[in-house]
Amino acid sequence: MESKRQQKVGRQIQKDLGEIFQREARHIINGAFVTVTAVRMTPDLGIARAYLSFLPDKNKKILHEAVEENTRFIRQKLAERVRHQLRIVPELQFYLDDTAEYAAKMDALFADLVIPPADETEEDETR
């Protein structure tokens, strides 16, 4: 369970990373749309784990690798934004967020389910 401070810092870093990807790091992601879905902070605020979602989905592994290769640049841009709020700029770790894919897969599974209607005799017995 994250403390209030961890949550607050995580939300701020999430917001700042989103702006960095939109404005200053377009060359890294080749114009793809990146969403920072969540940022989880370690208790000492030394590491920020950022979960990213990419559109289009085709090249997300390549885009993730490009982001990881440019972590130093992204951290430098983050430092320029949070230098007055944090003593230490956290190390950044980027992870792919696949919750949208998982939700789509589960929806497809539920859509394929065929549930037969209950018999009227069973309904009468349960009452």
C-alpha positions, 0 to 999 in steps of 0.5 A: 500500500502506497503512502499519501506522499508516494501517491502524490509524487506518483501523480505528479510524475505521471502528469509530467511524463505525459507532457514530456512524451507529448511535447519534448520526446516526440522524436523518441516515439516516432509520433505514436500516442503514448499514455502514462497509465500509472506511476508507482513510487518506491517508499524512499521515492528513489524509483518511479515505475511508469506503466505505458500504453502505446497506440498503435499497438503494432510496434509497442515492443519497439517503442518500449525499447526506444523509450528505455534507450532514452531513459536518461533524456526523459529523466533529464527533462523530468528533472527540469520540471520537478527540481523544486518539488523533489530533492532527488529525481527518481530513477525511471523504470518503464513497463508496458501496460497491457490492461486494455488488451487483457480487458478486450480479451476478457470481453471477447471470452464473455461474448462467446459464452452461451448461457442456457436459460434456466428451467421454470421447474428449477425456479419454482423449487428455489422459491 
